Amino acid sequence: MYHQTDYNSFSDPEDLIISKEEFDDIEDKMREILSPLEWKVLMAYLEGKSYQEMALELNRHVKSIDNALQRVKRKLERYLEKREH
């Protein structure tokens, strides 16, 4: 899928399942709260694409890509903070 977790770092198989479930929950929520552009930029970023590559593929300026990633980061941080409480 889109995430790159080192599942070998979990000592208990149950931890692995919980982590996968948590990731799926976060991914579902991110699909809800991110704009279509933010989602596309996030997926491209997770695939290891450069800002320049993303800008070309999405027909946007590099600064637009940077701004979108900053919004993604803020939204993800806010969501994770809410989950902790």
N, C-alpha and C positions, 0 to 999 in steps of 0.2 A: 504494500500500500504506500502511503505517502510518508509515513514516519520511519525514522531510523533509530530504533531503540536496540541497545545491546542486551538482548534477553538472557545472554549467558551470565550477566552480572547478578541475576536473581538466583538465590540459593534454593528457594522453595517454589515448586511449580504453582502453588496457589498464589504466590506473589505475582507471578507472570500473568495469570488470568485476571487478577484484580487490576494490574497495570494496563492490560489490553482493554479491559472494560472502561477504565478511567480515560484512556486515550480516545476510545470510540465516543464516549460522552462529550469530551472536549471537542472532538472533531465535529460532532453533530451540532453542538452549540455554536461553534465558529461559523459553520455554514449558515446558521440563522442570523448571526449578528454582523457578519462581514458583508460589505457590498460585493457585487459581482467582480468588480475590478480588484478589490482587496483580496478576495478569494483566489483569483487567477494569479495575482502577484505572489501570494503566500505559497501556492502550489509550485510556481516556477522557482521561487527562492528555495523551497525544500528540495527541489530537483537539482539544486546547485547552479542555477543559471545566474549569470552576471546581471547587474542593473542594465547594462547596454543591451544584452540579449533580450531581457524582458521588455525593455522599451521598444525595441524593433518588433518583437512578436505582437505586442499589444498596441502598437502605433501610438505610443505616448512618449513624452519627454522623460529623460532619466530622473529629473527632479520629481515628476509625478509618481514614478515608481518608488523613489525614496520616501515621499510623503505617504504613499499607500502603506508601505512597510511600517512606518512609524505609527500610523493609525492602528494597524493590525497588532503591533506590540502593545499599545495602550489598551486596546479592547481585550486582548488576551490577559494582560496583567489584572485588569479590573475584574474579569470573569473569574480568574483563579483566586483572587482575594475574596470574592463573594463565596466561592465554594468552600473556602477554609473556615468561614464563620457559620 
